[in-house]
Structure formats: structure tokens, C-alpha cells
Amino acid sequence: MKPRQALHSAAALICASATAASYAQISDDTVKIGVIVDKTGVYSANGGMGVVRAVEMAVKDFGGKVQGKSVQVISTDYQNKVDIAASKAREWFDVDKVDLIIESTDSAAAIAMQKIAADKKKPIIFAGSASTALTNKECSAYGIHWVYDTYALATGTGRAVVRNGGDSWYFITADYAFGNALEADTTAIVKAMGGKVVGTVKHPLNASDFASFLLQAQNSGAKVVGLANAGKDTQNAIRQANEFAITAKQTVAALLVFDTDVKGLAGCGNTPLQSESSLPAEGSLFTWCVRQGFCEPFSLI
């Protein structure tokens, strides 16, 4: 995700809006940007305070003003709860006069906030959520989906894995909008290429124990264990898959991997892992990780 570039686009959007006759003033003469993220939970490493700092840096890069109005950045932790995200978005727009929201949350929270932003006719940028619903079923003229989506993730990794012989899959899926969308999009790719899905199991967000889910995947006989999750859930699943020696006979296909996940997996041993970032191996996230000294060598292909 690139919140600094996203902020530049957002500032231009607000600037354009400010010139319209119907927009007499901006937030009582202040351009206010609300950044809502996971500061302490499962997505805090890749979408927490780093996103807030990136927005603050982007404001500084932009000059700190739009149409002569100063830019103020506020932030909050939505605690991985949809109701908190929705409530805060509504409060920001109605009470705090926020002009723009930039989020790095889960997809369920993002969809809820998109509906509120559309109702309030205020822009919202999605810099972390991946569900294709944001630009399809739940599409809004006020929503900007800046980063990857589940279709892109599924197509990149799913197609590459099937081409490499991984034609039978078992999914371990985060049980909310993002995970379900990622599983569905990857399933479509696998089946379109002649492969099959032999089973799936759902896990709650921020799960610490993947033992039962991994054993079901192991007993399924599938060639590929697809991880339709992200953040610390992905890390925990990969680490425990290695502990159960599941990777001796099956390939773990992590469908969304950040560099923070690779750092978090340091020392987990020789874990065969496939991801979009690791195909092909040359110049992959794995190679970069090892060269930087963030993790011990383990196969990403």
C-alpha cells in the first residue's frame, strides 16, 4: 500500500471539490483528514501507525495546505470491529467535520464506512482493504480503492500455483468479507484452469491456534493449502504448518504476504511457501528478505 501517494491524490480531490460553488468552505477553514487503522491487532504491523505516519509525511510533502487552508491529520484505532469503524466514520463526518477518511482496516469495516461516506457525500480512500465488493456490489462515486483487490491477488498467485502443478486446493479462510472474497476469487481461477477445491474451513479473525484447521487441510489430501487471510493470521498459519510438517507433502499458498509477514516469520525453518511476490524466485520477496537479513532462508517457491 502507498498511503503517501494516496494522500496526494486525495488532496487534489479535496482541492477540486473546494472550487465548486456548492462547497463554500472546508471543515471550518481546515482540511481535516481522518486515518482509521488497526493500531494494536492482527493488521497493526502492515496497516497500523505506519499508515498514520505516512499520511502525515504526505501532508508535509504536499506543503501542508490545500487552497490556502491548513491540513490536519487525526487518527483512531478501530480495534478490528466493524461497529467501531462505522461509528467513528459517522462521528468524524458529522461532528468533527472530517473532509476525507483514509483507511487501512478489514474489508467488512471498509464496506460499512463506504456506505456512510456515500450518504455524507464525502470521499474515502481504501489503502488496506481488498474486497472487490468495494468497486463492484458496494461501489460508490465517493470511494477510491487505491491498493490490490482479491481478484488481483487470486489471479496472480492462484494461476501461478496451478501452472506449477498445484491443481487441488484446500482453503483456510478468515471468516469475514475479505477472506470469503479471496477464497471465492481464487476458487474461480483454480476451477477455470482445470483444478479443483476439495474443501475449506473458516477461522475467526485474529486466531492464535490453527491446529484443527491445518489438520483438516492435511487430511484432505489436497496438493495446496490456500491461506485466504492476512497479517498475523497468515504468520500463525504458516508457522504452525511448519511445526506440523504439513509442508513436507503439501504446498502452502499464502495469497497475501507483506514484507512485515516475512520479517515476522524469521527463523520458522524450511517452509515451502508460494505467494504472488515469490513467483518467479529471482528478485522475489524471499530473496530480498534474506539479503536484508530479516529472515533465515526458506523456500518461497
Sequence and secondary structure as in RCSB ss.txt:
>XXXX:A:sequence
MKPRQALHSAAALICASATAASYAQISDDTVKIGVIVDKTGVYSANGGMGVVRAVEMAVKDFGGKVQGKSVQVIS
TDYQNKVDIAASKAREWFDVDKVDLIIESTDSAAAIAMQKIAADKKKPIIFAGSASTALTNKECSAYGIHWVYDT
YALATGTGRAVVRNGGDSWYFITADYAFGNALEADTTAIVKAMGGKVVGTVKHPLNASDFASFLLQAQNSGAKVV
GLANAGKDTQNAIRQANEFAITAKQTVAALLVFDTDVKGLAGCGNTPLQSESSLPAEGSLFTWCVRQGFCEPFSL
I
>XXXX:A:secstr
  HHHHHHHHHHHHHHHHTSTT   STTTEEEEEEEE SSSTTHHHHSHHHHHHHHHHHHHHTSEETTEEEEEEE
EE TT HHHHHHHHHHHHHTS   EEEEES HHHHHHHHHHHHHHT  EEESS   GGGGTTT  TTEEE S  H
HHHIIIIIHHHHHTT  EEEEEEESSHHHHHHHHHHHHHHHHTT EEEEEEEE TT S  HHHHHHHHHHT SEE
EEE  HHHHHHHHHHHHHTTGGGTSEEEESS  HHHHHHTTT  S  EE GGGSSSTT HHHHHHHHTSS     
 
